[in-house]
Every structure is written in structure tokens, then in C-alpha cells.
Amino acid sequence: MELYDGRPEHDEGRLPREMRTYDFLDSLGIPYKRTDHGPANNMEACNEIDAVLGVLICKNLFLCNRQKTSYYLLMMPGDKKFKTKELSGQIHSARLSFASPEDMLTYLDIEPGAVSIMGLMNDKDHVVQLLVDEDVLEGEYIGCHPCVCTSSLKMKTRDVIEKYLPATGHGYETVHLVGED
């Protein structure tokens, strides 16, 4: 794996959703580093990607309530354990579960394995609420996928919060997750 500045030189073999991500970031003047890789199916692969980027890639979970009337995108450190009960109380939403792949595609234009904050640019109706663990906000950089699981990005947390989110029309709610047993 190599580390590149910005978008790929060519779009051959790349999905339109990935290229739209680069277009959007470039239009906002947000600099980013990129690496291309195979799908990260295990922690060893994720650790290799983290090492190339020099950042811990965020764990992004797409959740919903039982009635499927509220959808949430949770960003948390990749090495932290997720406990539904811990989050439910903070956002006052009982019975949280993982949203379906169909809902993921409908609202974020993302498929399983590629869930990322970058998908919020595709949520034009603002159906999805962003939840960010406070530890993510403390980091200088955020690592995420550009709407595909075969590339990863590194960008300044400040740029994501101050430029990217306002451009998508999304705010965020800070949550505190302990993630311990």
C-alpha cells in the first residue's frame, strides 16, 4: 500500500460513489491523504491500513430504532467496543439495532463494509443523525472510507467538523462511550 495526496489520477475501475466523494472534498478545499487496498475483512488488514495512513480508522456503525423511524451513523474509535445499551440511554432511543443494507444504500449510498461519514453527502433529506464519540473529536485526524471499502482516507478532524459537515447540512451529537466490559 502506498500513501497518495488526494484523488486517484484515473477513475478506471472505481465506482461513481467513490469519485463523487473526491469531487465533494475537492470542491470544499479539504486536503486528504488516500491509500488503496483490498477489502479489510479482519483486524490485521485494518491495522495495516491504519499504519499506512498514520491514523486509527474510525469504526462507523449505521443504526436504527426498532420502528425504523430514526437512523444514526455512529463514529467511534476502531479499537473501542460498542455496547448498544450504553448508547441508547444517551440518545433516548431504545431498541437500537443495525440498519439493513437496503437502508444503508438508500440513505447513504454505501454498502456494508464501507460505512463512512462520507456517506452523509448522499443523505439529502437529512434522515441520518450523526453521533460522534468524544474520543474521535480529540484526535487531530480522522480516517474513513470514501464510500467504498477498497480505499481509505485521512483528513483533519477540524476540516470534517467545520467544512464537510456544514456542506452536507448535517450537525452531530457528541456521545461518551466507555466500551469496556
N, C-alpha and C positions, 0 to 999 in steps of 0.2 A: 504494500500500500504506500502511496505517495500522498504528500500534502500539497494541495494547489491553492492558489489565490483565486477566489471567485468561481464563476461558472465554467463548465466544460467548453472547450473550443468548438466542438461539434455536437449536434443533437442526435446523431445517428444512434439508434438503439435505446434512446431514452424516451420515457413516457411524457406526454404533454403536461401532465400534472407536475412533474419534476421541473420541466423547463419554465412553466408558469411561476414556480417558486423563485427561481433565479431572476426572472423578469421582474417580479414584485420586489424582491430585495434590492435589485439594482436600481429600480425606479425610486426607491426610498433613500438611496445612497448609503445603504448598510453594507459595510465590508464584511466578508466572511471567508473562512478557510473551508476547503472541501477535501474529502477523501472518498474514493470509490472502493467498493468491496463486495464480496458475496453476501447473501443474507446472513445476518448474525443470529444463528439458531441456538447458541449456547453462550455461557458466560466467558469462556476463553476467547471466543470471537469478539465479544463486546469489549473485553479487556484490551485486545489488540487494537481495536478501533480507538478506544479511549487514549491509548498510548501514542498513537499517530497524531491524534488531534491535540493531545496535551490537556484534555478536559474529561470530566466524568459525564458521559451522555445521560441525559435525564430519562427517567422512566416516565412514560406518558400512558395514562390509562383513560380509556373512554368509557364512562359510566352513565347509568341512568337509574331513575327510580322505577319501582315496580310497574307503575301505570304508564311509563314511557312518556311522561309529560315534562320531565326535566332531564336535561343532558349535561354532563360535566366532562371536562377534559382536565385531568389531574396531572400536574408536573411535579415530580419528586426526584430526589437523588436516586440514581440507579442502584445504589447499594443499600437502600433502606427498604424494609419490609412494609407491605401495605396491609392495613387492617381496616376492613370496612367499618366496623363499629367505631373506631377512633375518628374517622372522617364524618360519618353520619351525624353524630352529635354536633359537630361544629357547623355543619351547613343545614341542620334541621331538616334532613331528608332521610327518612327511614327506608329500609329495604333497598339499599343500593346494590346494583349488580353490574356486570359488564354489559355494555350495549352490544347489539348484534352487528355482525359485519355489514349487513344491509344498511343499518342506520349510520354506521361509520362512513360508508360510501356516499350515502345521501347527504349527510350534513358536512362532512369534512373532505370528501373526495379522496379518501385514503382507505387502503386495505389493511387487514390485520398484519402486524409486524412492522408497519410503517407509521403508526400513530405518532403525531407530532404537533407541536404548537403551530407549525407552518400551515396545517390544515384549516386554521381559523380564517385564513384569507378566502376560503371557499364557503364559509358559513355566512352568506349574505343576509340571511334573515335573523342572525344573532340568536340562534336556538341554543347554542352550546355556551355554557358558563365556564370560564377558566378558573381553576383552583391551582394555586402555586404554593408548594411547601416553602416555608420561610428560609430553609437552608439553600434552596435554589437561588433565591434572591440575594443571598450573601456572597455568592460566587461571582467572580469577575466575568466569567464566560459561561455560555450555555451551549451544550452540544445536543443536536437533534437531527432528525432525518428531513430531507426536502420532499416530503410526501411520497417517498419510495424507500424501501429497506436496503437498497444497494448503494447508497451514498449517505454520508453524514457530514454535518456542518458544524462549525464552531464560530460563534459570534459573541460580541459583548452583550452581557445581560442588560446593560443600560440601553443599548440600541433596540433590543427586543421590547423592553418595557416602555421606552419613551418614543420610539419611532414606529416599530412594527405594529404593536397592539393598537395604538390610536388610528393607524391607517386601515386596520381591519374593522374598526368600530367596536372592539372588544375591550373591556376592562378586565380586572382579575380580583379574586379574593384570596388573601393570604391565609393559609392554614398551617397548623402546627401538628406535625406527625412525628411521634416518637419512634414508631416502627420496631419496637422491641417486644420480645415475648413476655 
